[in-house]
Amino acid sequence: MVAFAGVTISILAWIAQHDPAINFLAYDRRAEWIAFPAAIDAHPHSSTSLDATFRREVVLTDQPATARLSVRAMRRAEVKINGVTVRPWSNRNWKEITSIDVAEHLHVGTNLIEARVFNHNGPPALWLTLTTDQLRLRSDESWEASFAGSSWRYAALASAAKSPGPGNSIAGGALTFDAIRKLWPFWIVLIAIAPAVSFLWNVNSSESTALRLQQILLLMLAGLWLLLFWNNARLLPFHAGFDSKEHLKYINYIQEHRALPLPTDGWEMYQPPLYYLIASASLSACQLSINDPTSIFVLRFLGAFFGIAQFVFVF
């Protein structure tokens, strides 16, 4: 098992490092992968080609005899030296390093190295080295970066971990250990209640008394559940939930076609059909469709009922 796990991880690592379809930046100590220092964004965006420009000035005291430029970029790059475009190269696999001699583009004094990187499904990133007989330049935080024509800022290392700051949509969430410190008294109360209820249940030898206690307990749980349902239903917007529109399309498909969809008919059409059959039948009985605002109350009522049925069955 250990050998199998090792082989599997090795294969996955090799694919991640060599497959251009995977957005993985392989570590190479000769230079760093750099990117524009943008804030963390957890929202999905439609695929579009975004570009970032990276630049750095170097000073040469003598004309170099040779100058080897090595570049790779996620996913395509255009390199200029002193405003002149370096001869383009093939880009069949953006993870492969391309090296060319650029001595003819350099001169004595200050030289400007620019790389414009394009990426259609992620942040543009650059890896670059320039080696001459006088210096060795590498991509790092000393480079400047501009994203889609923005103001220039110092580049960020792609390997540096990012944390969401104040104002970020994913900042400010509860942390595990902070939540434990707040909830541990409540957990102790629950742990104490559980054996107490079990003890009282066992000491009541009368079957009718046990049944009565069971009914009271289930009614209490159902009441708490309905209270939670009422609180959430009045606060949640019409379509709230992960892939809610796709789940509603499943219900709408059954209503319109009187048949179950194929898994390829939509993102969520592969789900087990029982809930969607009951939901579509309930909406049809009320003469509603998923586009009617009232339909959301019917579906949420079903959710409340299924929740009660769940803990009744478990009990």
N, C-alpha and C positions, 0 to 999 in steps of 0.2 A: 504493500500500500504506500509506503514511504517512497519507494522507487517510482511507482506510477504517478504519485503527486509531483515528484521532482521533475519527471519527464514532461508532464502536462504543463507545469509552470514554465519550464524552459521553452516549450513550443509556443505558449502564449506570449512570453517575453520576446521571442524571436519575431513573431508576427507583428507585435506592437512596434518593434524597432524598424521593421522593413516594409510593412504594408502601408502604401500611401493613403489608403482609405481611412486609416485610424489616426486621429489627432493625438499623437503621442510624440513628445519631444525627447529624443534620446540624449542622455548626458554625454558630454565630451569635454574633457578637462582643458582642451586647447582653446576653447572659447565658451561663452555663455549664450544661451538663448535669451533674447531680450524682446520686450513688448512694450506697448504704450501703457503708462501707469493709470489704467482705468479702474473705477470702483467695481466691486463685485456686483454682477447683474444675474439674478436667478430667473429672470423672465425669458420665455422663448421668443425668438425673433424669426421672421421669414428669411429664407436664404437670400442673401444679397452680397455682392462683391464689395468688401470694405478694404481700404488701403491705409497703410501707415508708412511714413517716411522716417528713416533713421539717418543721422548724419554725424560726422566726426571730422575734425581738422587734425592734420599731422604736419609737422615741420621737418623738412629734409635739408641737411647741410650740403649734400652732394647729390649729383644725379645717380640714382641706383642702376647698377648693371642689370639686375634681375629683381622682379617684384612679383611674388606669387600670391594671387588673390583666391581664397577658398570661400565659397558661399553655399549656403542652403537656407531656404526660407519656406515658411508655411503660409501659402503654398506656391507662390510665384513671386519673383523679384526682378526689378530692373535696377541695375547698378550704374551710377555715374561717378566719374572721377574728374574733378574740375570742370563740371558741366558737360562732359563728353560721355556719351553712353558707351559702356563697355560692351564688347561683342556679345550678343545674346547666345545662350546655350540651351540645349534640350532640357526639358523639364518633365520627363516621363515619370520620375519618382522624386518628389521634392525632398525626401529624406536622404538622398544621396548627395555627397559633397562634390561640387564642381570646382575645379581649379584651372585658372588661366594666368598667363603672364601679362602684367599690366604696366611694365616699366615704361613703355612709351607714353603712357597717360600721366606720368608723374614728372614733376620738375623741382628744381631747387627752391626752397622757401615753403610757404604754406600751401597745403593741398587739402581739398575738400572731398571727402568720401561720402556719397549719398546712396542709400538703398531704399527703393520704394517697393513695399511688399503688399501683395494682394491675397486676400483669403475670402472665400465665399461662404464658409460655414464655421467661422471662429475668429478669434483675434489674430491679426497678422503678427508673426514672430520671425526674428532674424537671427542667424548664426553666421559669423564672418570672421576671417583672419586675413591679415595682410602681412607678409613676411618679406623684408628686404635685407640687404647686407648692413643696414643701419638700425633698423627697428623691427619690432614685431607688434602689430596692432591686433587687438581682439575685441569682439563685441562684449560690452559689459555696461555697468551703470553710468559710465562717463559719457556715453553716447546721448545725443538728444533725439527726441521722438516727437512727431506730429501726427495726430490721428485725423484722417479725412480733412486735412487743411486746418486743424486747430492750432493754437499757440504751441510753441516749443516747450517741452519739459524733458527732464532727465528720464531716460528709459528705466524700466523696471525689469528685474530678473524674472523670467518665467518660472523659475524654480522656487522663488520666494513665496512662502505661504501668505495668503491674504485673509484678513478678518473684516467683516462688515462693520463700518463705522456708524456713528449716530446719523439718523435720517435714512439709512439704507432699509429697503423693504424687508430684508431678512435679519436685521439687527434687533436686539432687544428681546429675543425669545428666552423662555425659561431654560435654565441649565439644570442638568440632572441632579447634581449634588445640592444645589440651592432648593430645588423642589423637594428633595428628600428631607432637608432640614425643616421645611415648612409643614410637611405632611406626616412626619413620623408619629406625632401624637394621635392623629386620626387613625393611622394604621394600628396603633396599639389598642385603640377602642374597638376597632373591628375584630382584631384577634381575640379580644376579651369577650366580645358578644358571641362569636361563633361557638366556642365550647359551652357557653352558658345556654344558648338556644338548644344545642345538642343534648345537654344534660336534662333540661326541662322537657324536651321531647321524649326522652327515654323513660323518665319517671312517670309520665302519664300513660298508665297501662290501658286506659279506656280508649277503644278505637274511635268512638264518636268524638271524644275530646281531642284526640290527635288530629282527626279530620278537620275539626273546627279550627284548631290552631293553624293547620296548613292553609285553610281558606283565608283566615285573617292575614296571615303572613303574605300570601300571594296578592291579596287585595291591597295591602300596604305597598308592596313593590310596584304593582300596577299603577297606583296613585302617584308614587314618586316618578315613575317613568312618564306618565301623562303630564305631570308638572314640568318635567324637563322638556318634553315635546312642545308644550305650549310656550315655554320660554324661548326655545330655539326657533320655532315656526314664526313668531312675530318679529324676529330680528334678521333672519336669513333672507337674502334677496330671492327673486323668482327662480333663477337658474343658478344654483350654488352646488358645488361638488366637483370632484375630479372627473373630467370627461362627461359632465352632466348632459351636454347636448348630444353626445354620441349614444348615451344610454337612452335618452328620450327618442332618438331615431330608431332604436331597436323596438320600443313600444309602438311607435308610429308605423313601422314596417308591418308589424303583426296586425294592427288595426286596418291598414289599407289593403294588405294582400291576403289576410286570413290564412297566413302560412308563416312558418319559421324561416328566417333568413339564413343564407350561407355564411360561414365565417369570413368569407372574402367580401361581403357586402358592406362592411363598415368596420371601424376600429374596435368596437365592442360587440360585434355580432357573434363572437365565438363564445360568449358567456352562456352558462346553463339557463334554459329558457323559462323555468317555472315562475320566477318573479315577474318576468316580462309578460307572460301569458296572463297572470292574475291582474297585473296593472292595466294591460290593454283591455281585458274584459271589464274591469271596473270602470274605466273611462268610457267605454262603449255603452255600458249600462246607464251611465249618467249623461250620455249623449255629449261627450266632451272629446276634444283632441288635445294634443300636447301644446298647441298654440293658444289655448284658452287659459287665461290667468287662473280660473277656478280649478284647473286640472292639478295644479301644484298642491292644493289642499287635499285632494283625493289621494295623490301619491304619498304625501307626507302622513296622512292618516293610515295608509297601508303600512308605511314604515313603523309607525307607532304600534300598530297591531302586531306586526311581525316581531318587534322587540319584546312585547309582552309574551307572545307565544314562545319565543326563544327561551326566556328564563323559566316559563312554566314547564316546558319539555325538559330542560336541564334539571329543574327541581324534582 
